[in-house]
Amino acid sequence: MPKHLMILGTASHVGKSVLVAALCHIFSKSASVAPFKAQNMSLNSWITEDGGEIGIAQAIQAWAAGIEPTVDMNPVLLKPKGDHTSQVIILGRPAYDREAGDYYESIDEISGVVDDAIARLEETYDLIIIEGAGGAAEINLYDRDIVNIGCARSVKPAIILVGDIERGGVFASLYGTMALLPDDVRALVNGFIINKFRGDYSILEPGVRKLEDLTGLPVFGVVPYADIAIPSEDSVSISDKKTAQHPIDIAVIRLSRISNFTDFEPLEAFANVRYVPLGSDLGDPDVIIIPGTKNTTADLREMRAHGMDRRIIEIAREGAVPVIGICGGYQMLGRTILDCGFEDSATEVFGMGLLDVATRFESYEKQTRQVVKQVTAGGPILGSIIGETVSGYEIHTGETVSSSPVFEDDGCISESGLVFGTYLHGVFENENVRRALFEYIYARKGISLQDVSFGVMSREDGIREFAEVVEGCVDVSTIRKLIE
């Protein structure tokens, strides 16, 4: 019979996702391992080889286990659209939009989808490592919680409870969560992990021993705070980002419904990447990026209400600073957006007019696929890599017609070559694209490129590095005996 290990947390953003990734890597050395999260709520997603959409965290965990991500690893994905409404992705495909109350009315049907998905994984893998969602002790949701309580009751896994010491109150949150769990689920908890620790362990140790005395359960380890080269799971991570001291300044417009901002994390090794709120001063960036969004028309209206669009247009027309749009940001850069009611109320809105394209939303269907394309656009940035290939993935509704594509049939570029947009997420993970962009900026600022490399640590290396940290400070051998 396959074994199950479940990682629950005291709250959101305590490090469940990266710990599951580390454990997937560690245990995959001796068994076939798959990650699982019954339901995820995130605007950072990934497209599987067969075109299914899942949370990016489960994709990372699958890579950590040395396997390809599949939709069974995250059978339900909720993508917030605003106004208490989310798009519901079931087994990788958009099913419908639901308000929170309406969604929970169909929870029995969704529970069946979840049970079937984990059963399929059990047919293939020796060990399933399950990630919970948010805080485990959501006492108002126990009767409809499919991801924490429901999954624990269905599978009856060995559970480890994780707390984040950086945000304070870790002992209270661990003890309080245990006290609030239903009796049958509490009985499955085998111990704790304390995450994101900075400081002297000798000061922390008396609290660890007291927690063990109070609960009768061990603390399996205290994981130090680590800068991990792993894509962020959701927008909570934006507030944790720290501006480094690089000579290049990149402004990413922080849209209210920003999605897949992991697109820009490969740039952080070479530039100060600032996520600029709509009501803030844009400053004088070297590059402006308009990111993807779950609702293009609504975010464009908000941008216009704050005057951010005017500032971007002014800078673009000065003709020196690149302006790049990804997915929804690409749509905003065009002339018009006609929404027939599938993203928002039926309406036509003017775009920013920096690219000669028009976008039309006529269907609820999404384009979701992995792609490899050639660079076909010229100009002072992309001209240096014309004819080379780039890889990425598409996640978008709407059709955009362009007469000046960037990557074969995708995207659009201005006559100057300094304004361009694309539907390709992950485009900056291509080293040739990073190099082309930074070579232009360095030359413009008069900075030498001598001995500069634009390579970055791979996702796999980042996962392996963090797994080594976890293996060095967590009692993995005892956890292994638990699940065996």
N, C-alpha and C positions, 0 to 999 in steps of 0.2 A: 504494500500500500504506500502511496506517496505520503511524504511528511509535509507538515505545514508549520511555519513560523510567522507570527504576526507582530508588526511593530506599530504600537499605538503611541499617541502623543498626548501631552497635557494641553496642547494648544496648537494653533497653526504656526508654521515656520519654526518649529523646534528642531528640525533637522531629520525628520522621518525619512524623507525621500533619499537624501544622500547616504544615510545609514543603511537603508535597504540596498542601495547601489553597492556600497562597500561589502555588505554581507553576501550579496549575489556573486560578487567577484571572488570573495574568499571561499565560499562553499562550492563554487563551480569548479574548483581545482580537483574535487573528489567526487562530484555528483552532477547530474544534469539539473539545472536550477532555472526557474522562471519567476519573474516578478508578477504581482497582481495587485490592482487597486480597483475595487468594485465600481467606485464612482469618484471622479475627479472634477473639480471646478477650477478651470484655468483657461486663460486666453493664450497661453504658450503651448502650442501643440506640435505634433509631428505627423508626417504622412508615412504609412507603412509601404512596403514594396507593392502591395496590391491596392494601394490608393485609399486605405482606411485612415481616419483621423483619430489619434489618441493623445493623451497628455504627454508632454515632452519628458516628464519625469519617468514614466514607464518605459519610454524608448531608451533613456539613459541607463535605467536599471537592466534592460535586456542586453544592451551593449556590454554592461559590466559582467553579465553572466556569459558573454561570448555567443549570444544568439541574436537573431533578427527579431525586432519588435512585431507583434501581431495585435489585432484588435481585441483578442480574448484577454490580453493583459490589462486592458482598461475598457471594459465593455460599455460603460456609461461615462460620457464626458459632457459636462455642463459648461457652456460658454456664455457668460453674462452679456446682455445687450443693453442693460440699463432699464430703469423703471420697473425693477423687481422681476424682469423677464430674462430667461436664458434660452439659448438654443440647446436642444437636447440631442446629443450625438449618441446613437445606439449602434454598437458593433461597427464603429467607424463611419457611419453614414448619418447625415442630418435627418432626424425623424419629425420634429415639430418644435415650435416655440411654446414655452409654458411659463406662467407665473408660478411662484413658489407653492402656493396653496393648491393649484391645479396639478402641479407635478406630483405632489405627495398623494393625491387621490388615485394615481395610477401606479403606486409603489409596488403593489402585489405583482403586476405584470413585469415591472422592471426587475424585481427580485428573481423571477424566473430566468430572465436573461442573464443575470449575474451568476446564478447557480449553474446554468448550462455552460457558461464561459469557463468557470474554474474547473468544471468536470472535464472539459476538453483538454485543459492544460494538464490535469492529473493523468490523462492517458499517455502523456509524452514524457513528463518530467518527474524526477525523483523527489524534488523538494520545491515547494511553492512558498516564496517569501512575500507576505501580504503586507501592504501599507494601509494604515488607517487614514482618516481624513480629519483635519482640524483637531479639536480636543475630543478625547474619548468620552468625557463625562457630559455630553450634551443632554441633560436630563429631560429637556422639553421634547426631544426627538426619539426617545428610546423605542417607541412603538412603530417608528417608520424609518429608523436609521439602518440602511442596508449596508453601509460601508464599514462601520465599526461594530456595533452591537449585533446587527443582523448577520454579518459575515462571521463574527466570532461564534455565534450560536450555531450557525450552519456547519462550519468546518471544525470547530473545537480545536484551534491551534494552540501551541505554546505561545504565550504572549509576553513581550517585553515592552515596558512602558518607558517612554523617553521624555525627559524634561530639559529645558533650555535655561542654563544658569545665567546667561548673559543678560536676560531680561528681568532677573531678580525673582525671588520667591520660589526657587526651584523645589525646596523641600516641601513647602506648603502645597505647591501644585501637584507634586507626585503623591503625597499623602492624601490630599483632598480628592484627587481623581480616583484613587483606590477606594476611598470611602464612599464615593458616589456611584461607582459601577454596580450594576445588578449583581446579586450574589453569584449567579452561575458564571458570569463573565469574569468577576473578580477571582474566582477559583482557578481560572486559566492563566492568570498573571504569574510569571515565574521570577520576575526580578526587574531591575531598572538599569537604564543608562542615563548618565548626566552628560549633556552635550554643551559645546562651545565654552569650555572653561579657560579662563586666563588667570594666572596667579600661582600662589603657593599652595600645593595640595595639602600640606600639613595643617593649614588653617581650615580647609574644607573637611578634612577627614573626620573630626568629631561629629559633624552633621551627618556624614555618610553612615557612620556607625549607629547613630541614634535612629535614623530612618530604618536601618536594617533591624534594630531592636523592636521598633514600633510595629513594623509590618511582618516581621519574620521572613523577609525576602532579601536576597542579596542585591547589591549594586554591582552589576557585571563590569562596569568600567566608567571612567570619566574621560571623555574625549576632548582634547584641547581645541580651542578655536583655530580654524584653518582657513586660509584663502584657497578655495578649491576651484580648479579650472574645469568646472562642470556647468553647463547651461542652467540658468535660473528657472525655477519651476513656475513662478507666477509673479504678478506685479508687486507683491509684498517685498520682494527682493530689491526693488528699485531704491527704496529708502535706505538700504544698507550699503549702497554703492558709494565708494569714496573717490573723490577726484584726485588723480595722481598728478605729478608735476611733469608734464610732457610739453614739448614746444608747439603741439598742434591742438586746436580746440574744436571739438565737434559738438554741435547742438542738435539733440534729438528732441523733437516736439513731443511733449508728454500729453498725448491725447487722453481724454477721459476713458476711452475704451481701447486703449493701446493693447495690441496683441503681438505676440512673437517678437518681443524686444530682444530676445536672445540673438536675433540677427546681428546686433551691434556689439555684442560682447567680444568678438574677435578683434575689434578695433581698440579695445581698452588697453591693450599692451603697448600701443603706440600713440595714443592721443587721450586728452582729457575729454571723456564722453559725458556731456551734461544732459540730463533729462529736464527740459525747460517747461515748467507749467505754463498754460496758456496766458495767465495773467501776469507773467514775469517778463523782465527785460531780456530780450534775446541776446543782447551784447553784440560783439563783433566776432562771430565764429569763422573758422576757416572752412567749415563744411556745415551745411544744414541738411538734416534728414527728417523726412516726414514718414513715420512708421506705419505699419498695418493697424487696422482698427476693426472692431466687431461691427461698427455701424458708421459707414463713410459719411452719409449725409448728415447725421446728427453731429458727428465730431467736426465736420466742415462748418456747420452753423455755429458751433461753439467757438471755433477758431476765429470765425468772422466777427462774432460778437465781442471778442477780446481784441480785435485788431491785429492779431498775430499774422493773418494772411497778408495784410498790407505790408508789414515789415519784411516778410519773406520775399514778396514780389519786388520791393524796393531793392533789396540786396541782390536778388537774381538779375535784375535789369542793369545793375552796375557792371555786370559782366566779368567778375573775377572769382566769386565764391561759388563752388558747386552746390547745387540743390538737387537732392536725390529723394525720390519717392518710392516706397516699397509697398506693394499691394494696395491697400486703401489709400496710402499716401500718394501712390502713382495716380489713382483715380482722381484725387483732389487736385493734382497739378494740371489736369485737362481743362477743356473748355466748358463742358456741361456734364451733369450727372442726371439721368432720367431714372427715377425710382418708381416703378409701377406698383409699389406697395409691398414689396418683398423685404426690404430693409427697414422702411419707414412708411409713413403715410404717402400715398401716391403724389408725386411732385417732381418738378424739374428744378434743379438748382445750378447756378453758375459755379464752375470751378475757378481755379486761380488763373487759368489762361496762359500758363507757362509752357504747356505742351499742346500740340495740335491733335488732341484725341477727344472723343466723347465716350462716356460709359453709360450702359443701359442695364438696369436690373429688371429682368422679366421672369425669372424663375427662382424657385427656392433651392434648386440644385446647386451644388458646389463643384468646382473643379478642384480635385485633390489628387495629386500625382507627384512622383519624383521625376525630375527631368535632367537631361544633360544637353546643353546647347552650345553653339558656337557664338563667339562675339562677332557681330556683324556691323556694329556702329563704329564710326571714327571719332574724331575730335581730340582735344588736348589731353583727355584722360584715357578713354577706352581705345583710342587709336593705336596706342603702344602695344595692345594685346589683341588686335583684330585678327580673327582666324583661330584664336585659341579657344579651348572649351571651358565651360563653367558648369557646375552642378548645383542643384537646389531643389526646392519643392514648392508646389503651388497649393494654396488654400484660399479660394476666393469664390464669391458669387459675382455676377455681372460680367458683361462682355465689353471689351474695349477694342476699338478698331484704330490701328495706327498705320501711317504711311512711312514712318521712319523708325522701324524697330531697332532694338538694342541687341537682343540675343535671338537671332533667326526671326521667328514670328512673334516674339515677346517684347513688350515694352515700347517706349518711344523716347527719342532724344531730340533736343532743340538744335537749331542751326549752329549755335555757338558750341555745342557739345558739352556744355557745363550744367545743363539741366536735363536729367533723364529719370525715367521711372521704369519699374519692372514688377512683374508678379512673382518673381523668384525670391522666395524666402531662403535664407542661408547664403546669399550671394557673397557676403563678406567672409565666409568661411573658405572661399577660394583665394589662395595666396596670390594668384596673378591679378585678381581684382583689387586686393589690398595694395599690392605693389604699385599698380597703375594709379590708384587714387593718391597714395602718399608721395609718389614721385612728382606728381603735379604740384601738390601742396608744398613739398620741400623746395622745389625749384622756385615757386612763387615767393616763398619766404626767404630764399637765399640760404637754406640750410644744406650742409653737405650730406650726401648720401653714402659717403665712403664708410665701408664696414657695417652698413645697416642691413639687417635681414628682416623680412616681414613674415617669417614663419612663426607659428604659435604652437603651444602644446596641444596635442590632439585630445579629443574627449577621452579616448581610451587611456592615454597617459595620465590624465587628470584623475580618472576613476582609480587607476592602479595606485597612484600616489596617495590618495586619500584612504584606500583600502589598507595600505601599509601602515598608515597612522592608526586606523581602527584596530588592526590586528596587534599592534604594539601596546595598546592600552585597554583593550576589552578582553575579558576572559572567554575567548572564542571556543576553547576546548570544552568548557562547561556548557556553553550554549549548544555545541554540537551534540553533547550527550543528552541534552534536553529533547532535541528533536528526533534523536534516534531511539 
